[in-house]
Amino acid sequence: MKPTLRTLRRLLLLLAVPAIVPTPVAAQTPALADLPEIQVGQEVEGRLWAESPESLNWGPFEVFRFQGEAGVRYVADARSGDFDTYLVLAHAVGGITEFLQEDDDGGEGTDARLRFRLDRDGTYLLVVRGWGMDRGRFTLSLAELPPPPPAEVRGLQVGQPVQGELSLEGSLFETEWGEEIPFDIWTFEGAAGDVIQVAMDSDDFDAYVELGTLEGDQFTSEASDDDGGEGSNALLHHRLLRDGTFAIRARSFGSWSAEGRYTLRVDPYVPEVPVRRPIAIGERVEADLTMDDALLVDLDAVWSAPTRVQEWELEGRAGDRLEIRMRSDDFDTVLSLGREEADGFYRELAFNDDAPDDGLNSLIEFQLPADGTYLIRARAFNAGSTGRYTLEVNRGG
């Protein structure tokens, strides 16, 4: 599982701060004005050696300053035949060094490369280091990049796969923390009520797919998926809420491995129907959730990630107050109570993940609104979790 943006940024800060504001053990870091300067369009040579300042965490490093301009796109490369280069970008203002970006192997082989656009004028720092106590010679270059080309909007037909290729020389968008991500835009026609499945597969990068709208060149995301498919492929399920043209932004998860070929496909989603078993009020049953059980997507449920699920049919009357409890020592349980609609889709009425008094087990307390057949869905919190569980239905107080 990938960390959230906030967690990842915090992690990068922890990793980068020792390199930018290190604890020197071999030499003192010079004042900002005394740091060597690199000009845009210039390549300089340097080395990590015994006289380089050192971080207790990361070993020797060298710092170069440059004057950056707001709105300009740059590329910085740190190359070495002696060690695996690591490059950090920071902003120095008012005596405070602010971490912005870092890269390990974004260039050729083990060379580092940073592509970035600055949002303000000022003095910026490029920090070159290796891993551990790596030492040796390196070159550092800084160049201005032209604006990326506008995205080519291509159409696709539902049910027909298309091929694409992402490149850092193609269309790019900037994330909120400065990464440039290559992307393609595809459009298709849909109708309100259609339930679709969008699959993006790639052997070259971690696929990430977004579904939304396109106004001019502005894409607005309404739903997205990272690893819903097999491995690091993306698989998104979504119910369309209007008639019209929909847009897909096909991209990678991050910029560190962002280029390569992919396949994209939009299909109608046909839900699997699990085998249904009966359960009565006052009954307790034991069952095993396995990888052979149906994989369902509850589009209207609070919890909508694809999971293995079992269904239990319950006959009830209007006004019945029920207490439905699911327990397992093997996985984190999730319970849902609902009814099947005329179109065959499941409409959720109640949901619970963790009961307030029972750890990772689940509890639903609910009063039935009408006579009829209700469905209890028993599942795990994580899609790959399986094991034995108990389910019991009792009258509530």
N, C-alpha and C positions, 0 to 999 in steps of 0.2 A: 504494500500500500504506500502511495506517495504521501509526503507530508503536505499539509496545507500551506498556502502562500505565507501566512504569518509565521508558521513554524519553520519553514524553509528559510525565510529571510532572517529569522532569529539565529538559526543554525549558521548561516553564512556570515552573519555578524560575528558570531563567536569564533568562527574559523579565520575570519579576515582581520579582526582587530589586532591580534598579535603580530601580523605581518605589516600592518600599516603603522601602528603605534607600538613597536616592539619593546621588550625589555632587553636593552643592550648588554652583552656580556663581553664582546670583543672590541667594540668601538661605540662612540656616542653618535647618534643620528644628528647630522648637521641641521642648522636652522633652515627654514623654508627657502629663504633667498640664496642660501649657499648650495642648494641642491643642484646637480647638473640639469640643464634644460634641454629638452628635445623640441625641435620645431616641426610643425606640420609639413609633411613631405620629406622628412629627414630620416636617415637610419644611423643609429649610433652603436658603437661597440662597448661592451662592458664585461665584467667578470665578477663572479662570486669567489672570494678568496679569503685568506687569513685576516686581512684588514677590513673586510666588509662588516658592517653592523650585523648582529645576530639576534634572532628571537629565540627565547627559551623553548618556544613551541615548534618553530619551523626552521630554525637554522639561519644561515646567512641570506641577506637580501640586499638589493640596491633600489634606490628611489630616484625617479626622474620627474621633473615638473614640466608642465606645458600650459599655455594660455588657451583656454577653450572658449568657443563662441556658442551662444544659445541657438538652437535650431539646426546646427551643423551636425552631420553624421560623420563619424570617424571609424577607422579600423586600426588597431594596434596589434602588432605581432612580436612575440618574444621567441626567438629561435636559438637552439643550441645543439651542437653535436656532442656535448659533454654530459648533459643532464636533461631531465624531464622538466621543462620550464612551466612555471605557474605565474599568472599575471593578474594583478589586482588594480582596479580603477577606484580612485578616491577623490573627494573634493575637499580642499583645504580652505577654510574660511573662519576668520575670527579666532584663530588658534585651535580650532576643532577640526579633526579629520573625520569626514563622513564617508563610510563605505558605500560604493555604488554597485560595482559588478566584479566578478572574478571569472577566470577560466583556467582550465588545465590543458586539455588536449583539443581545443577547437581549431587548431591549425593543422599542418601536415604532421603525421606521426604523433610524437609527444610534444610538439610545439604548441604554444598557447596563442590564442587569438581572441580579441575582444572587438565586437562591433557595437557601437553605441551612438546615441544622439543626446546632446546636452540640452538641458532646459534653462540654463542661465550662463552668462559670462563669468569667467573667474579662473583661478589657478587650480589646476587638477594635477593629480599624482598618478604615475604608473609605477607599480612596485613589482619588481622581478625577483622571484625566488625559485628554489627547487623544492624537492621533498627531502625532509630530514636535513642532513649535513651535506647535501649535494653541492659541489663546487665546480667551477669551470667557466669558460668563455661563452658569451651570448651576444646576439644582436637584437636591438629593439628598434622597431620602425613605427612611425605614426603617419597616417595619410587620411585625406578627406575623401569621403564617399559621395557619389552622386545620389540624388533622390531615387528611391526604388520605383520601378515602373508600376503603373496602375494595374490592378487585378483584371485579368481577362475573365469575363463572365461566360460560362459555358452551360448549356442545358443538358439535362439527362432525362431519360424516360423511366418511369417506375417499372421495375422488373428487369431492367437492362443494366449490366455492370459497365462501368467506365474506368479507364486507366488514367493516372496522372503522375506527375513527378514534381516534387518540391525542391527548390533550390534557393540558396541564400542570395543568388543573383536575380531572383524573381521578385514577385510581390511580397511585401513584408508588412507586418503590423507590430506595434510596440506594446509590450505588456506594461502594467502599472509599475513594474520595478525595473524597466529599462531594457528588457530582452527584446531582440528582434526575431520574430518567428515567421518563417515562410508559410504561405497559405495559397490555396486555390478556392475560387468561388464557383459553385454549381447551383443551378436552379431547376425546379420541377414544379409541375402543377398539381394541386391537391384540392380536396373538398372538405368542408366542415364535417367532422365525425369520422373521417378516415383515420385508421390507426396504422402507423407505418413503422418499419424497422429500417434503420440506417446502419449499414455495416461498412467500416473502413479497415482494411487489412494492409499491413506492410511488413516486409522482412527487413527493412532498412532502418526504421525508426519507430518510436513509441507513438502510435496513431492517436489522434484526438479529433473528435468530430463535434461540430456545433450546428444547430438548426435554428434558423431565425428569419429575419426579414432584411431586405436590401433596399435602401432609399438612396439613389444616386450611387456614391461609392461608400456609403456608411452602412456597415453591417451591424445589426443588433441581435445578440444571441438570446434565444428563448429557452433552449435546452441543450445539454452537452453530455458527452461521455468520454471517458479516457480508456479504461480497461474492462469494459463490459463484455468484450469478446474473448476469444481464446488468447492466452498470453498477454501481450501488450497491444492487442488490436482493440478497436472501439466498436461498440454495439449499442445503439440508442433506440429506444422505443418511445413513441410519442403519439398522442391523439391530436389531430389538427382541429383548430377551433374556428376556422373560417375557410371560405373558398378563396382561391387565388394562387399567386406565385410564391413559393417558399425558397429560401436560400440555405445552402449548406456551406459552411467554411471548413474545409479539409486542411488539417494542420498537424504539426507534431506537438507533443506535450511540452518540450523545452527546446532551447536553442543549441544545446550541447551535442545533440545528435538529431539534426532536423532535416536532413536532405535524403532524397531517395524516391523510389517508385512506390505507388500504392494502388489499390483497387477500391472503388467506392460503389455501393449498390443501395438502392432504395426499393423496398418490397412491402406489399401489404403484410401486416402482422396478423398471423393466425394463432391464437393462443392454444397451447396444449391443454387438454382436459384431463385432469388427474382422475384416477379411480376413486369413486366416492363410497364411503362406508357409513353405516348408520350409527348414531349414538343417541341415547335417550336421556331425558332429565333424570338425574339421580344415578347415572351410570359413570363408571370409571374404566378406562381402557388403557392398554399398553401397546405401543407400536414402535417401529423402527423407521426413521427417516433415512433414505439411502440416495445414492447418486442415480438410481434408476427411476426415482420419482419425477413427476412432471416439473419442468422448469417454467415458471409463470412470471408474468409481469403484471402487477396490479396498477394500471394507469391512474386509477382514481384513489388509490390508497395512500396513506401517509408514508408508508415504507414501500418504495417502488423499485428497488433493485431486484434484478432477476435472482430468484432463489428456488431451491427444491422445496416442494410443498405437498402436503397431503390435505384432503378435504373430508370433512365429516358432515353428514346431513342430520339436521335436528328439526323435529316437528314441534312447533310451539303455538301458543295462543296469545292473542292481544292481551297485554297487561302482565304476562309472565315476567317476573323479575329473576334474572339468572346470574349465577356466579360461575364463570368458566375459567378453569385454571389449567395451565400447562407447566410441567416440571421436567427437567432433564439434568443429569449429571454430566452429559457429554457435550452439550452446546448451549449457547445463549438463545433462549426460546423467544418466538414472536407469535402472537395470536391475533387473528382477525375474525370478525363476525360480519356476515353480509348476506346478500340475496342475489340470485341470478336474474338479470334483466331479460326482457323479451329478445334483445339482440344477441343474447348469449354471454354478455360481459357481466362481470362481477361488480356489484356496487357495495362498497364497504360502509358498515354502520357503526362499528366500534373497533378499536385497535389498542393493543398494549404490547410493549416490549419488556420492560422490567417492572414487576409488581412492587409496590412501595414497601411491602413487608417480607419479600421473598427473593432477594438477590437478583439473579439473572433469569428467574422464572417469570411467567406471565400470568396476568389476571385481568379478566374483563367482567365488569358488573354492568348489566344492561337490562332495560325493560323493553320487551318486544312490542312493536307498534301495531302488529296485525297478526291474524292467524296465517299459518302457512309453513313452508319449508325454508329453513335458514341453513347457511353454510358456515362451518367453522374451518378456517384455514390455519393449519399448524405448520410452522416453518422455523428455520434457524435465522439468526441475525445475519450471519455471513453465508454467502452463496455456497461455499465449499464445505460447510459444516454438516455433519450427519451424526446419527446415533439414536439411542433409545430414549423414549420419552413417555410420560403418562399424561392423559387428558381426562378431565372430569367435569361434568356439568351438574350443578346443584341449584336448587331454588335459593334466591337471595332473600335477605331480610327486608 
